[in-house]
Amino acid sequence: MTDDSITISPGPQFRAAMLLAIVADALQLVVFPLFVAGALSPADDLLDLGVGAAMIHLLGWHWEFLPSFFAKLVPGVDLVPFWTMAVASVWRKAKRMADAASTEKQPEQLPPVHLTKS
């Protein structure tokens, strides 16, 4: 019996994007509130612009990045790790698409046909 399941490992782009997302969310949760006063901080906005550009460069355009970017502009919403959730959502979507593509490529296995001479 063969194992027809596929294993999708995250490539270097997904790993780098996830690491960047975690670092950006950690900065916005821990470091920036200590040094920058207010929700309209330019440092926070510049970080979000840079992270958004890096995500598009690493993973391509995905709609998940747009709500993450706009949600970070709302005061108090920086407490939610939107960048990390966006990268995880892109990864989940890519995995689902790869699973669907692999099942389409594999033809159905029919039982062997035994021909008998009459």
CORCOR-V124547 format. One line per field, one symbol per residue. psi: psi as a letter, one per 20 degrees, with the letter a starting at -180 (. if undefined). A space follows every 50 residues. Layout:
psi=???
//
This chain:
psi=pqojqqpoqprhghgggggggggghgghhgghhhhppqilphggghgggg ggghghggirpqhhhghgghhiippiiiipmhgghgghggggghgghhgh hhhhhoqqoqqqpopqp.
//
